[in-house]
Amino acid sequence: MLRLLIADGNGREDRAQHVTATGRTSAESYADVVHAYHPEAQCRLVSPADADAGLPEGAGLATYDGVIFTGSTLKVAERSPEVMRQRDLMQAALEAGLPVFGSCWGVQLAAVVTGGDAGPNPRGPEYGFARRIAATAEGRDHPLLSGRGAAWDAPAIHSDAVIVPPPSARVLAANALLDVQTIEIPHGDGVFWGTQYHPELDLDELAAMLRVCAEAVVEAGLAPDAGAVSDYAAEIEALHAAADASLAWRHGLGADVLEPRQRRREIGNFLDRLVARQAG
């Protein structure tokens, strides 16, 4: 039976806003995905941004098979207490020899902890979907991307990204807007696998997050006003509710986004690694 620690990257106020928008926290979304693959898995959800999070330390971390970091509205360069507590947890998990997975914020956090740099992507943000992601030469046969095609799209909401990968990293996939879409970072006895995009997000959650980010989407020049963002989000939400070939065609979306197992491919591959590690 898998035992996972799932670290929600958001602070209290942003967690509350996320629940208002989507009906659950980011950590709860990840736990639901884990249980879709392994119903018997035990997931402990923690909020390391909080001073009273009660995080496991040292030997306590070693009782888990792996750790997952969610997305966050925080900025990893800020070095606030909320950020530094999460940096400490990431470092402790890797030094404890654990496999760690993260999306968006989790990737940026892992990169900075291990000697890389993260900040605003000079080529601009991705709001909605990261398009035409493709494996690098190092990523083509990597188990994190097992089952991915020659190119794929994925849910994405970010302005920050990994700008300079850590020296030990292997960049596994990229697209025209970002050089680091997926990455592996060995560190100590542990290893981090992660994606800048959000394989955990269902399309209704993505639509809700786009509405929350409407002002930023407009400021980025991707939509003329908040109403246009809301209209776009409504169509993405409709795709979650029911298959609609004409709507999928209009947005240029295929099975890599529309089929849950394929959209969550990297998470499933990470969990397969944990199962294999247990068996070994």
N, C-alpha and C positions, 0 to 999 in steps of 0.2 A: 504494500500500500504506500502510495506516495504521500509525503508530508512536505507541504510547501508554505513558505512565508511570502505573502504578497504585500508589498509596500506601496501604499497609495502616496503619490508624489505631491498631492495638493495640501495646502493648509486648510484650517477649519472653515473659513469663509468660502473658499473656492470649492471645497467638498460639498458644502451646503448648496451652493449655486449649481454644482453639477447634478446633485440629487434633484433639485427643483426642475432642471432642464431635462434630465434623462430618466429619473425615477430610481437611480441607484448610483453608488459611488464607482469610481474607476476600478477600485480593488474588487468590488462586487462583480463588475463586468468580467474581469479576468477570472475570478473564481467560477463564474458560470461557464466560461469557456473551458476551463480545466475540467470541470465536472461533466461537460459534454463528452470529453475524451475518456475520463476516468472517474466515474460516479463515486467510487469509493475513496477518492483522494481526500486527505485532510488539509484544509487551507486555513491558515491563521492570517487574518487581515490586520495590518498595523498601519499607523499613520506617523511615520518618522519625522514629519515636519513639526509635530507637536512635542513640546517639552515633556509632557507626561505620557508619552507613547508607550513606555514600558517595554522597550526593545530587548530582545535576547542578546546576550554578549558571550563571546568566547565559546565555551563548551556548549552553551545553549544553542548557538547557531548550528553547531555540528549535528544537532538532532534532526535537522531538516535535510531533505534531499536536494532542495534547490530554492532559489529566491527569484521573485519576479518584481520588477519595478514598473509602475504605470507611467502614464503621461502626467504632466503638471503645467500649471500656468506660471510657475516660478522660473526665474532666470538663474542658470547655474553659475554665472559670473558674479552674482550679487554678493555671495559670501555672507548672507544673513544667517542667523541661528537656524532658521527653517531649512536652509540649503545645507549648511555645514553638518547638521545631524544626519542628513541623507547621504552626504559624501562619506561620513564616518561609517554608516551602515554598509554602503557599497564596498568600501575598502575592507571592512571586517569580514564580510561575506566571502570576498575573493581570497583573503588571506586565510580563511578557515577552510579553503579548498573546495568551495561550493560552486556548482554551475549556476550562473545567474543569467536571466533573460530580462530584457527591457525594451520598451518601445518609446520613441520620441524623447521625452525627458530622461528616461532610463539610459538611452544611448549617450546622450550628452553628459550625464552624470558619470557614467563609466569611463568615458573618454578623458574627462578632466581629472578624475581620480588616478588614472594610470599614465598621466603625462602628456595628454593631448590638449586640445583647445576647442571650445565651443562658443558660439555667439551668433549674431544675426547673419543669415546666409546672404552673401553679397549679390547673389543672383535672384534673390527675392523669395517670398514665402510660398508655401503650398497650402491651399485651402480647398478642401473637397477631396481631390485625388492626386496622388503622385503618379505621373503617367510614364509609360514605357520604361519601367525599371528593367535593367538587364544585368545579369551576372558578369562580374569581371573574370579574368582568366583564373584567379584564385578561387572564385566563388562557384565556378561551373560544376564542380564535383563535390562541393561542400555539403554536408548533411543538413545544415540549416535551410538550404534552398532545394532540398530534394522534393521533386514533384512540381517545381516551377518550370514554366516554359521558357522560350527564348526571350520573351519580354512580357511584363505584366503591369497592371495598374493596382493601386491599393489605396484605401482611405488614408488621408493625411491632413493634419492641421498643425502647422508650425511656421514660425518665422526664424527661430534659432535652429542651429544644426551643428554637427561636428565639422569644424573648419580645418583643424589639423589633427589627423589621427595619431594616437599614441605610437611610440616607436615599435612596440611589440605587435601592433594590430595587423590584421589581414582584412582589407576592404573587399567585401564579397559582392556588392552590387551598387550600381549608380544609375543616374539618369541625366538628362540634359541640364536639369536645374540644380543637381546636387551630386557631388562626388562620393558621398558616403550615405548610401541608403540602407545597407546592411553591413554588419561588421562582426568580427571575432576578435576578442582581446584576451589573450592569456595574461594572467597576473598572479604571481605567487603560485600556489597550488590550485587556484581556481581559474575559471574561464567565463568570460562574458560573451553571450550571443545576443544580438539585438537588431532592431529595425528602426529607422527614423519614422517610417510610416506606422499605421495603427492596425495590425491584423486582428486585434481583439474587438474592434468596433463593428457592431451591427449598423445597418444603414439608417435606422431610425435614430440611433445615438449620434451618428455623424451629422444627420440633419439638425438635431437639437443643438449640437455644439457649434454648427455653422451659424445658427441664429444668435447664439451667445456671442460669437466672434464677429457679428455683422459689421460693426464699426471698423474693425481691423481689416476686414475684407474690402470694404469701400476705400479705406485709406491706402490700401495696396494697389488700388486701381483695377481690381478684378471685377467690380460691379459698380454701377452708377449710384446706387443708393441702397438703404437697408431693405426696401421693398423688393428689390431685385434679388437680394440674398435670400429673403424669405421665400420667394417664388421658387428659386433654385432648390432650397432645402425641402420645400413641399414635394417637388418631383423626386428627390432622392428618398424621401420618406415613403412616397407612393411605391417606389421600387421595393422597399422593404415589405410593404403590406401585400403585394401581389406581383407575380411575374407579368411584365408588360413589354413585349418585344419592341414595340414602337418607341417606348420611353427609354429602354436600354439602348436602342439604336441612336436615339437623339443625343444621348450622353456618351456614346462610344464605349459602353461598358459590356464586358463579357463575363464568362464563368469565373475568372480569377477574382472578381469582386462580388458577383451575384450569388455564387454558391458558397455557403458558410464554410464548409470544410476546406475549400480551396483558398478562400479569403484568409483563413486562420492557419494556413499551411505552416508557417514558421513556428507558431506556438505548438502545433502538433509534433513537429520535428524535434523541438526542444524537449517536450514531454517523453517522446520515444527515447531520447538520449538518457533521460533520467531513469526510465524503466530498464534500459540496457545496463546502466551503471549499477542499479540495484542487483540485477541478475548476475553481474560480473563480480 
